[in-house]
Amino acid sequence: MSLSNVDIVTPDLCDDFPEVQVVEPMFANYGARGAFGGEIVTVKCFEDNSVVKQQVGLPGHGRVIVVDGGGSRRNALLGDMLAEKAASNGWTGLIIYGCIRDVDVIRKTDLGVQALGTHPRKTEKRGLGDLNVPVTFGGVTFEPGQYVYADNNGVIVSREKLL
Protein backbone atom coordinates (compact mmCIF):
# COMPACT_ATOMS: atom_id res chain seq x y z
CA MET A 1 0.00 0.00 0.00
CA SER A 2 1.43 3.35 -0.99
CA LEU A 3 1.54 6.43 1.15
CA SER A 4 -0.60 9.41 0.21
CA ASN A 5 0.62 12.97 -0.06
CA VAL A 6 -0.81 13.90 3.34
CA ASP A 7 1.09 11.15 5.14
CA ILE A 8 4.54 12.51 4.31
CA VAL A 9 5.96 15.80 5.56
CA THR A 10 9.74 15.48 5.60
CA PRO A 11 10.34 18.34 8.10
CA ASP A 12 8.05 16.59 10.59
CA LEU A 13 9.78 13.27 9.94
CA CYS A 14 13.17 14.91 10.55
CA ASP A 15 11.88 16.32 13.84
CA ASP A 16 10.40 12.99 14.95
CA PHE A 17 13.31 10.85 13.70
CA PRO A 18 16.56 12.87 13.96
CA GLU A 19 18.58 9.82 12.88
CA VAL A 20 17.33 10.05 9.26
CA GLN A 21 19.76 11.05 6.54
CA VAL A 22 18.87 14.12 4.48
CA VAL A 23 19.83 14.26 0.81
CA GLU A 24 21.46 17.52 -0.28
CA PRO A 25 18.93 19.79 -2.05
CA MET A 26 19.08 19.20 -5.78
CA PHE A 27 15.81 17.69 -6.96
CA ALA A 28 12.65 19.11 -8.50
CA ASN A 29 9.27 17.43 -8.06
CA TYR A 30 7.66 16.40 -11.38
CA GLY A 31 5.06 13.73 -10.62
CA ALA A 32 1.39 14.12 -9.72
CA ARG A 33 2.21 12.89 -6.21
CA GLY A 34 3.83 15.82 -4.44
CA ALA A 35 4.92 13.54 -1.61
CA PHE A 36 5.76 9.85 -1.69
CA GLY A 37 7.76 7.20 0.08
CA GLY A 38 8.45 3.52 0.39
CA GLU A 39 11.02 0.78 0.40
CA ILE A 40 14.02 1.42 -1.83
CA VAL A 41 14.93 -0.51 -4.97
CA THR A 42 18.12 0.85 -6.55
CA VAL A 43 19.28 1.11 -10.14
CA LYS A 44 22.75 2.30 -11.10
CA CYS A 45 23.06 3.26 -14.74
CA PHE A 46 24.67 5.89 -16.91
CA GLU A 47 22.88 7.21 -19.98
CA ASP A 48 21.09 3.85 -20.46
CA ASN A 49 17.70 3.27 -18.88
CA SER A 50 17.38 -0.43 -19.78
CA VAL A 51 17.26 -1.56 -16.13
CA VAL A 52 14.79 1.21 -15.24
CA LYS A 53 12.54 -0.01 -18.08
CA GLN A 54 12.75 -3.59 -16.77
CA GLN A 55 11.92 -2.58 -13.20
CA VAL A 56 8.88 -0.42 -13.96
CA GLY A 57 7.45 -3.40 -15.83
CA LEU A 58 7.44 -5.45 -12.61
CA PRO A 59 5.04 -5.17 -9.65
CA GLY A 60 6.12 -2.26 -7.47
CA HIS A 61 4.23 -3.10 -4.28
CA GLY A 62 4.42 0.54 -3.14
CA ARG A 63 8.19 0.74 -3.42
CA VAL A 64 10.36 3.57 -4.77
CA ILE A 65 13.03 3.19 -7.46
CA VAL A 66 16.13 5.25 -6.69
CA VAL A 67 18.13 5.72 -9.89
CA ASP A 68 21.78 6.76 -9.82
CA GLY A 69 22.23 8.10 -13.32
CA GLY A 70 25.60 9.60 -12.47
CA GLY A 71 24.07 13.08 -12.50
CA SER A 72 24.09 13.09 -16.31
CA ARG A 73 22.20 15.92 -17.96
CA ARG A 74 22.74 14.62 -21.51
CA ASN A 75 19.56 12.56 -21.83
CA ALA A 76 16.45 11.41 -19.97
CA LEU A 77 16.25 8.23 -17.89
CA LEU A 78 12.43 8.38 -17.59
CA GLY A 79 9.68 9.41 -19.99
CA ASP A 80 5.90 9.33 -20.05
CA MET A 81 5.54 5.70 -21.16
CA LEU A 82 7.80 4.32 -18.42
CA ALA A 83 6.17 6.59 -15.83
CA GLU A 84 2.71 5.33 -16.83
CA LYS A 85 3.94 1.75 -16.61
CA ALA A 86 5.44 2.37 -13.16
CA ALA A 87 2.18 3.88 -11.89
CA SER A 88 0.04 1.08 -13.31
CA ASN A 89 2.36 -1.55 -11.78
CA GLY A 90 2.11 -0.12 -8.27
CA TRP A 91 5.38 1.78 -7.88
CA THR A 92 4.99 4.79 -5.59
CA GLY A 93 7.70 6.87 -7.20
CA LEU A 94 11.15 7.33 -8.65
CA ILE A 95 14.03 9.52 -7.51
CA ILE A 96 16.40 10.08 -10.40
CA TYR A 97 19.92 11.44 -10.11
CA GLY A 98 19.66 12.46 -13.74
CA CYS A 99 17.02 13.89 -16.05
CA ILE A 100 13.52 13.00 -17.24
CA ARG A 101 11.39 14.04 -20.21
CA ASP A 102 7.69 14.31 -21.12
CA VAL A 103 7.12 16.33 -17.95
CA ASP A 104 3.69 17.63 -18.95
CA VAL A 105 2.35 14.06 -19.02
CA ILE A 106 4.35 12.94 -15.96
CA ARG A 107 2.86 15.83 -13.95
CA LYS A 108 -0.55 14.15 -14.51
CA THR A 109 0.65 10.61 -13.76
CA ASP A 110 -0.21 9.17 -10.31
CA LEU A 111 3.42 8.73 -9.40
CA GLY A 112 6.03 10.58 -7.39
CA VAL A 113 8.95 11.67 -9.56
CA GLN A 114 11.92 13.74 -8.48
CA ALA A 115 14.84 14.42 -10.80
CA LEU A 116 17.67 16.88 -11.38
CA GLY A 117 16.01 18.38 -14.44
CA THR A 118 14.59 17.70 -17.86
CA HIS A 119 16.09 16.77 -21.21
CA PRO A 120 14.22 15.93 -24.42
CA ARG A 121 16.61 13.18 -25.62
CA LYS A 122 16.01 9.53 -24.66
CA THR A 123 18.80 7.15 -23.75
CA GLU A 124 20.19 4.39 -25.89
CA LYS A 125 19.22 0.89 -24.77
CA ARG A 126 22.45 -1.09 -24.40
CA GLY A 127 21.28 -3.34 -21.56
CA LEU A 128 23.72 -1.75 -19.12
CA GLY A 129 23.08 -1.05 -15.45
CA ASP A 130 23.07 -2.64 -12.00
CA LEU A 131 20.09 -3.53 -9.87
CA ASN A 132 19.91 -3.39 -6.07
CA VAL A 133 23.43 -2.20 -5.36
CA PRO A 134 24.21 0.62 -2.91
CA VAL A 135 24.23 3.98 -4.71
CA THR A 136 25.56 7.27 -3.38
CA PHE A 137 24.65 10.82 -4.33
CA GLY A 138 23.62 13.96 -2.49
CA GLY A 139 25.75 12.99 0.50
CA VAL A 140 23.68 9.85 1.21
CA THR A 141 24.10 6.16 0.39
CA PHE A 142 20.82 4.52 -0.63
CA GLU A 143 20.67 0.81 0.08
CA PRO A 144 18.04 -1.64 -1.14
CA GLY A 145 15.57 -2.36 1.64
CA GLN A 146 15.98 1.04 3.31
CA TYR A 147 13.15 3.57 3.12
CA VAL A 148 12.98 6.89 1.32
CA TYR A 149 10.50 9.72 1.81
CA ALA A 150 10.23 12.74 -0.48
CA ASP A 151 8.15 15.89 -0.73
CA ASN A 152 8.64 19.49 -1.86
CA ASN A 153 10.88 20.07 1.18
CA GLY A 154 13.42 17.40 0.32
CA VAL A 155 14.37 13.74 0.36
CA ILE A 156 15.22 11.71 3.47
CA VAL A 157 16.42 8.13 3.95
CA SER A 158 15.85 5.83 6.90
CA ARG A 159 17.04 2.33 7.73
CA GLU A 160 13.60 1.66 9.26
CA LYS A 161 10.08 2.20 7.97
CA LEU A 162 8.82 5.49 9.48
CA LEU A 163 5.17 5.49 8.33
Z-matrix of the N, CA and C atoms (Angstrom, degrees):
N
C 1 1.453
C 2 1.525 1 108.61
N 3 1.321 2 116.37 1 131.39
C 4 1.453 3 119.55 2 -177.39
C 5 1.518 4 110.82 3 -89.25
N 6 1.297 5 114.24 4 158.28
C 7 1.457 6 121.28 5 -179.40
C 8 1.522 7 109.34 6 -87.37
N 9 1.319 8 116.85 7 140.96
C 10 1.454 9 120.28 8 178.62
C 11 1.526 10 109.82 9 -85.94
N 12 1.323 11 114.45 10 167.83
C 13 1.457 12 120.46 11 -179.44
C 14 1.523 13 112.65 12 -55.07
N 15 1.337 14 117.49 13 -37.75
C 16 1.459 15 119.87 14 -175.16
C 17 1.522 16 112.73 15 -73.70
N 18 1.304 17 117.94 16 -18.15
C 19 1.461 18 121.06 17 -178.70
C 20 1.529 19 112.83 18 -75.73
N 21 1.314 20 117.77 19 -23.10
C 22 1.457 21 120.89 20 -170.28
C 23 1.530 22 110.93 21 -115.74
N 24 1.313 23 115.26 22 117.35
C 25 1.465 24 122.56 23 171.75
C 26 1.523 25 104.39 24 -134.23
N 27 1.328 26 116.64 25 102.48
C 28 1.464 27 119.39 26 -172.52
C 29 1.531 28 113.80 27 -60.80
N 30 1.352 29 121.45 28 -34.48
C 31 1.465 30 117.70 29 175.84
C 32 1.536 31 112.16 30 -61.31
N 33 1.328 32 116.49 31 -40.48
C 34 1.467 33 119.56 32 178.23
C 35 1.523 34 110.89 33 -65.43
N 36 1.338 35 116.67 34 -39.95
C 37 1.463 36 119.51 35 178.49
C 38 1.529 37 110.94 36 -64.74
N 39 1.333 38 117.22 37 -37.92
C 40 1.472 39 120.32 38 176.87
C 41 1.527 40 110.88 39 -64.33
N 42 1.329 41 116.50 40 -38.27
C 43 1.468 42 119.92 41 178.55
C 44 1.525 43 111.07 42 -67.36
N 45 1.334 44 116.25 43 -42.77
C 46 1.467 45 121.07 44 -176.58
C 47 1.522 46 113.26 45 -77.44
N 48 1.349 47 116.18 46 -27.55
C 49 1.470 48 121.25 47 -176.71
C 50 1.535 49 108.91 48 -132.58
N 51 1.338 50 117.86 49 77.12
C 52 1.467 51 120.40 50 -174.71
C 53 1.531 52 113.79 51 -62.64
N 54 1.320 53 117.78 52 -13.00
C 55 1.464 54 120.73 53 -179.69
C 56 1.535 55 113.30 54 -78.27
N 57 1.347 56 118.55 55 -9.19
C 58 1.464 57 119.49 56 -179.06
C 59 1.524 58 110.38 57 -64.45
N 60 1.323 59 115.03 58 154.46
C 61 1.457 60 121.25 59 173.98
C 62 1.527 61 108.01 60 -94.65
N 63 1.317 62 116.24 61 140.64
C 64 1.461 63 121.07 62 -179.82
C 65 1.529 64 108.46 63 -112.30
N 66 1.321 65 115.44 64 126.08
C 67 1.460 66 121.56 65 179.24
C 68 1.525 67 108.38 66 -75.30
N 69 1.332 68 116.11 67 137.99
C 70 1.465 69 120.63 68 177.82
C 71 1.529 70 109.86 69 -55.20
N 72 1.328 71 118.13 70 141.29
C 73 1.472 72 120.29 71 -179.45
C 74 1.519 73 111.14 72 -62.60
N 75 1.321 74 115.53 73 125.16
C 76 1.460 75 120.22 74 178.34
C 77 1.516 76 112.72 75 -162.68
N 78 1.331 77 117.84 76 -13.13
C 79 1.452 78 120.94 77 -171.26
C 80 1.522 79 113.25 78 -100.36
N 81 1.318 80 115.35 79 150.65
C 82 1.463 81 122.79 80 169.93
C 83 1.527 82 107.21 81 -110.50
N 84 1.322 83 115.32 82 149.48
C 85 1.459 84 122.40 83 -178.95
C 86 1.532 85 108.42 84 -92.91
N 87 1.334 86 117.91 85 123.96
C 88 1.461 87 121.71 86 -176.45
C 89 1.522 88 114.24 87 -119.47
N 90 1.303 89 119.40 88 -18.80
C 91 1.458 90 120.98 89 -175.38
C 92 1.514 91 112.61 90 -83.41
N 93 1.337 92 116.21 91 169.86
C 94 1.463 93 121.23 92 177.94
C 95 1.522 94 111.41 93 -69.67
N 96 1.329 95 117.57 94 -24.44
C 97 1.463 96 120.73 95 175.54
C 98 1.525 97 108.25 96 -87.67
N 99 1.314 98 116.13 97 111.79
C 100 1.460 99 120.07 98 -179.60
C 101 1.509 100 113.00 99 -71.54
N 102 1.328 101 116.00 100 -22.12
C 103 1.461 102 121.16 101 177.92
C 104 1.526 103 107.61 102 -138.50
N 105 1.329 104 115.42 103 141.91
C 106 1.458 105 119.61 104 -178.94
C 107 1.514 106 109.32 105 -158.82
N 108 1.312 107 116.02 106 164.48
C 109 1.455 108 120.20 107 178.45
C 110 1.505 109 110.66 108 -171.22
N 111 1.317 110 115.13 109 164.66
C 112 1.453 111 120.89 110 178.58
C 113 1.506 112 111.50 111 164.10
N 114 1.318 113 114.04 112 -175.55
C 115 1.462 114 121.35 113 178.60
C 116 1.520 115 109.78 114 -68.49
N 117 1.324 116 115.44 115 141.95
C 118 1.464 117 122.10 116 -174.73
C 119 1.522 118 112.31 117 -86.65
N 120 1.336 119 114.66 118 133.69
C 121 1.464 120 124.42 119 164.18
C 122 1.524 121 104.22 120 -118.62
N 123 1.324 122 118.40 121 130.52
C 124 1.463 123 119.76 122 -176.89
C 125 1.527 124 112.03 123 -107.26
N 126 1.325 125 114.01 124 148.79
C 127 1.459 126 123.08 125 172.02
C 128 1.516 127 106.62 126 -133.25
N 129 1.321 128 115.85 127 130.24
C 130 1.467 129 120.75 128 174.53
C 131 1.518 130 106.46 129 -115.03
N 132 1.322 131 115.41 130 120.14
C 133 1.464 132 119.72 131 -178.03
C 134 1.522 133 108.55 132 -153.35
N 135 1.307 134 116.70 133 160.74
C 136 1.451 135 120.36 134 177.96
C 137 1.519 136 108.52 135 -136.16
N 138 1.325 137 115.45 136 109.91
C 139 1.457 138 122.68 137 176.50
C 140 1.524 139 112.83 138 56.65
N 141 1.335 140 116.57 139 30.71
C 142 1.469 141 123.58 140 176.30
C 143 1.525 142 106.74 141 -152.82
N 144 1.316 143 116.64 142 112.55
C 145 1.462 144 119.30 143 -176.22
C 146 1.529 145 113.80 144 -98.64
N 147 1.319 146 117.51 145 24.65
C 148 1.469 147 121.52 146 -178.75
C 149 1.523 148 112.23 147 -56.29
N 150 1.329 149 118.15 148 -44.67
C 151 1.467 150 121.45 149 -177.68
C 152 1.531 151 110.07 150 -72.05
N 153 1.328 152 118.06 151 -34.95
C 154 1.465 153 121.07 152 174.92
C 155 1.530 154 108.81 153 -60.62
N 156 1.322 155 116.70 154 -46.47
C 157 1.468 156 121.61 155 179.82
C 158 1.527 157 110.73 156 -59.01
N 159 1.322 158 117.34 157 -42.88
C 160 1.472 159 120.85 158 178.04
C 161 1.515 160 110.90 159 -61.71
N 162 1.319 161 117.46 160 -46.00
C 163 1.462 162 121.52 161 -174.92
C 164 1.524 163 112.87 162 -66.65
N 165 1.323 164 118.29 163 -43.19
C 166 1.464 165 119.24 164 -178.64
C 167 1.524 166 111.49 165 -66.42
N 168 1.318 167 117.11 166 -18.08
C 169 1.456 168 121.43 167 176.69
C 170 1.516 169 113.69 168 -80.78
N 171 1.324 170 117.04 169 -6.58
C 172 1.465 171 122.49 170 179.71
C 173 1.521 172 110.26 171 -101.62
N 174 1.334 173 117.99 172 161.14
C 175 1.472 174 119.78 173 176.27
C 176 1.526 175 111.29 174 -61.19
N 177 1.337 176 115.59 175 131.00
C 178 1.460 177 120.41 176 -176.87
C 179 1.511 178 114.37 177 -89.67
N 180 1.309 179 117.63 178 -27.55
C 181 1.470 180 122.06 179 179.17
C 182 1.527 181 112.40 180 51.44
N 183 1.341 182 117.62 181 37.96
C 184 1.456 183 120.91 182 177.03
C 185 1.514 184 115.23 183 75.37
N 186 1.308 185 117.41 184 14.36
C 187 1.467 186 120.69 185 -179.69
C 188 1.531 187 111.27 186 -88.18
N 189 1.329 188 114.98 187 173.10
C 190 1.464 189 122.66 188 -179.22
C 191 1.526 190 108.05 189 -123.07
N 192 1.315 191 116.25 190 132.07
C 193 1.469 192 121.25 191 175.29
C 194 1.528 193 108.07 192 -91.38
N 195 1.320 194 115.87 193 122.27
C 196 1.463 195 122.22 194 176.00
C 197 1.525 196 106.32 195 -104.67
N 198 1.331 197 115.49 196 116.65
C 199 1.465 198 121.82 197 -173.83
C 200 1.526 199 109.85 198 -108.88
N 201 1.325 200 115.90 199 118.42
C 202 1.462 201 121.09 200 172.84
C 203 1.515 202 107.28 201 -93.90
N 204 1.330 203 115.06 202 96.62
C 205 1.458 204 121.15 203 178.59
C 206 1.507 205 112.48 204 -94.00
N 207 1.340 206 116.39 205 19.08
C 208 1.455 207 120.46 206 177.99
C 209 1.522 208 113.32 207 68.93
N 210 1.333 209 117.12 208 11.36
C 211 1.462 210 120.02 209 -179.90
C 212 1.517 211 113.51 210 73.85
N 213 1.337 212 116.98 211 12.74
C 214 1.466 213 120.12 212 -177.46
C 215 1.526 214 111.19 213 -63.39
N 216 1.312 215 114.68 214 138.17
C 217 1.470 216 121.65 215 175.84
C 218 1.525 217 109.61 216 -118.30
N 219 1.350 218 116.40 217 27.78
C 220 1.464 219 120.36 218 -177.44
C 221 1.521 220 113.74 219 -101.87
N 222 1.343 221 117.01 220 -8.10
C 223 1.457 222 120.83 221 175.83
C 224 1.525 223 108.69 222 -166.49
N 225 1.324 224 116.26 223 178.25
C 226 1.460 225 121.45 224 -175.42
C 227 1.522 226 111.01 225 -108.13
N 228 1.332 227 115.96 226 132.34
C 229 1.465 228 121.49 227 179.50
C 230 1.528 229 112.80 228 -90.95
N 231 1.341 230 117.33 229 -8.41
C 232 1.461 231 121.76 230 179.02
C 233 1.521 232 108.76 231 -145.98
N 234 1.341 233 114.83 232 136.43
C 235 1.459 234 121.35 233 174.64
C 236 1.511 235 109.97 234 -128.89
N 237 1.339 236 115.44 235 -174.29
C 238 1.462 237 119.74 236 -174.96
C 239 1.522 238 113.74 237 -62.05
N 240 1.317 239 118.52 238 -39.44
C 241 1.470 240 120.32 239 -177.18
C 242 1.528 241 111.60 240 -66.92
N 243 1.316 242 117.48 241 -42.59
C 244 1.471 243 119.94 242 178.46
C 245 1.527 244 110.67 243 -70.19
N 246 1.331 245 117.67 244 -35.94
C 247 1.460 246 120.36 245 177.36
C 248 1.526 247 110.48 246 -63.72
N 249 1.321 248 116.84 247 -44.06
C 250 1.475 249 120.65 248 178.13
C 251 1.528 250 110.60 249 -61.43
N 252 1.322 251 115.93 250 -41.35
C 253 1.470 252 120.04 251 179.35
C 254 1.522 253 110.50 252 -64.82
N 255 1.330 254 117.45 253 -41.71
C 256 1.461 255 121.28 254 178.67
C 257 1.531 256 110.50 255 -61.10
N 258 1.327 257 116.45 256 -45.94
C 259 1.465 258 120.56 257 -179.65
C 260 1.524 259 110.85 258 -63.23
N 261 1.314 260 117.30 259 -44.80
C 262 1.470 261 119.98 260 -177.71
C 263 1.522 262 112.18 261 -69.63
N 264 1.332 263 117.49 262 -21.74
C 265 1.470 264 121.09 263 179.52
C 266 1.527 265 113.05 264 -96.17
N 267 1.327 266 117.39 265 8.49
C 268 1.456 267 120.11 266 171.69
C 269 1.513 268 116.58 267 86.85
N 270 1.334 269 118.04 268 17.07
C 271 1.463 270 120.21 269 172.08
C 272 1.521 271 107.41 270 -77.70
N 273 1.321 272 117.66 271 142.09
C 274 1.458 273 121.70 272 179.43
C 275 1.521 274 110.97 273 -82.16
N 276 1.335 275 116.98 274 -35.99
C 277 1.449 276 118.98 275 -178.74
C 278 1.512 277 113.21 276 -177.28
N 279 1.324 278 114.04 277 176.96
C 280 1.455 279 122.63 278 175.82
C 281 1.523 280 108.48 279 -135.02
N 282 1.324 281 115.84 280 139.78
C 283 1.453 282 122.69 281 171.56
C 284 1.515 283 105.15 282 -117.10
N 285 1.333 284 115.73 283 120.16
C 286 1.460 285 120.28 284 -170.20
C 287 1.514 286 110.94 285 -121.18
N 288 1.333 287 115.26 286 115.04
C 289 1.454 288 121.95 287 173.87
C 290 1.523 289 106.65 288 -82.95
N 291 1.325 290 113.50 289 71.70
C 292 1.448 291 124.62 290 -174.94
C 293 1.521 292 106.99 291 171.43
N 294 1.324 293 116.57 292 -160.00
C 295 1.458 294 121.25 293 -175.31
C 296 1.524 295 112.38 294 -111.84
N 297 1.347 296 114.06 295 163.97
C 298 1.462 297 122.34 296 174.32
C 299 1.520 298 108.46 297 -128.80
N 300 1.319 299 116.43 298 172.85
C 301 1.461 300 120.93 299 175.34
C 302 1.529 301 109.27 300 -139.38
N 303 1.314 302 117.03 301 178.77
C 304 1.469 303 122.48 302 -178.99
C 305 1.523 304 111.19 303 59.44
N 306 1.322 305 116.76 304 41.60
C 307 1.460 306 120.84 305 -172.42
C 308 1.518 307 113.64 306 -65.23
N 309 1.331 308 118.68 307 -29.21
C 310 1.461 309 119.23 308 -179.95
C 311 1.524 310 111.27 309 -64.90
N 312 1.318 311 117.26 310 -35.59
C 313 1.469 312 121.11 311 176.81
C 314 1.530 313 109.95 312 -77.65
N 315 1.316 314 117.47 313 -41.98
C 316 1.471 315 121.18 314 -178.44
C 317 1.534 316 110.33 315 -62.27
N 318 1.323 317 117.87 316 -34.34
C 319 1.470 318 120.59 317 177.88
C 320 1.531 319 112.34 318 -61.79
N 321 1.340 320 116.87 319 -19.78
C 322 1.469 321 121.80 320 179.64
C 323 1.522 322 112.23 321 -102.52
N 324 1.320 323 117.50 322 -1.05
C 325 1.461 324 122.45 323 -177.25
C 326 1.521 325 109.44 324 -89.69
N 327 1.341 326 117.07 325 133.09
C 328 1.470 327 122.01 326 -178.17
C 329 1.528 328 110.07 327 -72.33
N 330 1.319 329 114.01 328 76.10
C 331 1.454 330 121.76 329 -174.47
C 332 1.525 331 107.29 330 -158.78
N 333 1.321 332 117.12 331 143.80
C 334 1.442 333 120.54 332 170.73
C 335 1.520 334 108.74 333 -85.96
N 336 1.307 335 117.59 334 131.68
C 337 1.466 336 121.30 335 178.23
C 338 1.520 337 108.45 336 -140.36
N 339 1.324 338 115.82 337 120.20
C 340 1.454 339 120.69 338 171.45
C 341 1.525 340 107.50 339 -122.27
N 342 1.329 341 115.45 340 139.04
C 343 1.463 342 121.46 341 -178.16
C 344 1.520 343 109.16 342 -151.55
N 345 1.338 344 115.20 343 168.46
C 346 1.463 345 120.42 344 179.23
C 347 1.518 346 112.29 345 -70.79
N 348 1.321 347 116.69 346 -31.76
C 349 1.455 348 120.91 347 -176.84
C 350 1.508 349 110.39 348 177.18
N 351 1.327 350 114.32 349 -164.30
C 352 1.462 351 120.36 350 -178.83
C 353 1.522 352 110.33 351 -121.40
N 354 1.326 353 114.13 352 154.85
C 355 1.460 354 121.94 353 176.89
C 356 1.519 355 107.56 354 -154.71
N 357 1.316 356 119.28 355 133.68
C 358 1.463 357 119.91 356 -175.79
C 359 1.530 358 115.45 357 -75.56
N 360 1.326 359 118.55 358 -16.20
C 361 1.477 360 120.99 359 -174.59
C 362 1.528 361 110.98 360 -87.78
N 363 1.348 362 115.76 361 134.17
C 364 1.466 363 120.57 362 175.80
C 365 1.528 364 109.61 363 -80.97
N 366 1.328 365 115.02 364 168.16
C 367 1.462 366 119.75 365 178.15
C 368 1.524 367 110.02 366 -86.94
N 369 1.311 368 114.86 367 163.36
C 370 1.462 369 119.77 368 168.94
C 371 1.514 370 107.39 369 -81.81
N 372 1.318 371 116.80 370 149.43
C 373 1.466 372 121.64 371 178.49
C 374 1.535 373 107.29 372 -102.13
N 375 1.340 374 114.97 373 102.55
C 376 1.462 375 120.39 374 179.43
C 377 1.522 376 111.49 375 -112.52
N 378 1.345 377 116.19 376 0.78
C 379 1.461 378 120.26 377 -179.95
C 380 1.513 379 113.48 378 75.61
N 381 1.345 380 116.81 379 21.01
C 382 1.458 381 120.54 380 -177.33
C 383 1.520 382 110.93 381 -98.91
N 384 1.311 383 116.24 382 146.78
C 385 1.457 384 121.82 383 176.21
C 386 1.517 385 110.97 384 141.69
N 387 1.320 386 115.72 385 160.01
C 388 1.466 387 122.11 386 -179.24
C 389 1.512 388 109.47 387 -119.35
N 390 1.318 389 115.58 388 143.13
C 391 1.451 390 122.37 389 -179.72
C 392 1.517 391 110.38 390 -111.23
N 393 1.328 392 115.87 391 137.16
C 394 1.463 393 123.41 392 174.92
C 395 1.524 394 114.32 393 54.30
N 396 1.336 395 113.65 394 50.51
C 397 1.462 396 121.73 395 170.98
C 398 1.528 397 106.56 396 -116.93
N 399 1.327 398 119.18 397 151.82
C 400 1.462 399 119.12 398 175.74
C 401 1.527 400 110.40 399 -60.13
N 402 1.328 401 116.42 400 136.50
C 403 1.467 402 121.44 401 177.10
C 404 1.526 403 108.04 402 -127.43
N 405 1.332 404 115.42 403 144.95
C 406 1.461 405 120.25 404 -176.48
C 407 1.516 406 110.17 405 -127.59
N 408 1.327 407 115.18 406 126.88
C 409 1.466 408 122.29 407 169.94
C 410 1.521 409 107.24 408 -162.23
N 411 1.311 410 116.50 409 158.79
C 412 1.456 411 120.97 410 179.68
C 413 1.513 412 113.94 411 63.01
N 414 1.343 413 116.82 412 25.69
C 415 1.448 414 121.36 413 177.99
C 416 1.523 415 114.72 414 78.29
N 417 1.339 416 117.46 415 9.75
C 418 1.465 417 122.24 416 -177.52
C 419 1.529 418 109.65 417 -132.01
N 420 1.330 419 116.16 418 142.38
C 421 1.461 420 120.94 419 170.99
C 422 1.522 421 108.07 420 -99.28
N 423 1.316 422 115.63 421 123.75
C 424 1.464 423 122.98 422 177.83
C 425 1.519 424 107.61 423 -96.11
N 426 1.317 425 116.63 424 126.38
C 427 1.457 426 120.89 425 179.68
C 428 1.515 427 109.49 426 -118.61
N 429 1.337 428 116.52 427 140.37
C 430 1.459 429 119.41 428 176.81
C 431 1.527 430 109.80 429 -54.81
N 432 1.328 431 115.82 430 137.69
C 433 1.453 432 120.36 431 179.74
C 434 1.522 433 113.95 432 92.80
N 435 1.336 434 117.62 433 -15.89
C 436 1.461 435 119.80 434 171.56
C 437 1.526 436 107.44 435 -76.52
N 438 1.335 437 116.02 436 -179.31
C 439 1.460 438 120.75 437 -179.02
C 440 1.524 439 110.21 438 -123.28
N 441 1.323 440 114.86 439 142.01
C 442 1.456 441 121.48 440 178.93
C 443 1.520 442 108.33 441 -123.97
N 444 1.333 443 115.29 442 143.56
C 445 1.457 444 122.47 443 178.11
C 446 1.518 445 107.07 444 -133.70
N 447 1.342 446 117.04 445 135.37
C 448 1.455 447 120.55 446 -175.38
C 449 1.524 448 110.26 447 -140.97
N 450 1.309 449 115.80 448 142.48
C 451 1.453 450 122.02 449 172.13
C 452 1.525 451 107.24 450 -151.57
N 453 1.323 452 117.28 451 -168.00
C 454 1.465 453 120.05 452 -178.69
C 455 1.517 454 113.28 453 -69.58
N 456 1.335 455 117.92 454 -9.65
C 457 1.462 456 122.30 455 177.28
C 458 1.515 457 113.08 456 -87.15
N 459 1.335 458 117.03 457 -25.84
C 460 1.445 459 119.90 458 -178.61
C 461 1.509 460 113.26 459 154.90
N 462 1.324 461 114.78 460 -168.12
C 463 1.463 462 123.18 461 -177.05
C 464 1.526 463 107.41 462 -127.40
N 465 1.336 464 115.78 463 131.40
C 466 1.470 465 120.51 464 177.75
C 467 1.527 466 109.42 465 -127.62
N 468 1.330 467 115.29 466 155.24
C 469 1.463 468 121.80 467 -178.62
C 470 1.526 469 108.51 468 -128.91
N 471 1.337 470 115.14 469 138.83
C 472 1.444 471 121.50 470 179.68
C 473 1.520 472 109.89 471 -134.86
N 474 1.324 473 115.94 472 144.07
C 475 1.470 474 119.99 473 174.64
C 476 1.518 475 111.17 474 -69.38
N 477 1.340 476 116.01 475 -27.46
C 478 1.475 477 121.99 476 -177.01
C 479 1.524 478 109.84 477 -112.75
N 480 1.320 479 115.68 478 154.94
C 481 1.455 480 121.77 479 173.45
C 482 1.531 481 108.01 480 -68.15
N 483 1.341 482 117.07 481 129.08
C 484 1.462 483 121.46 482 -177.17
C 485 1.527 484 112.27 483 -98.93
N 486 1.314 485 117.86 484 -29.51
C 487 1.474 486 122.06 485 -177.52
C 488 1.520 487 109.98 486 -126.99
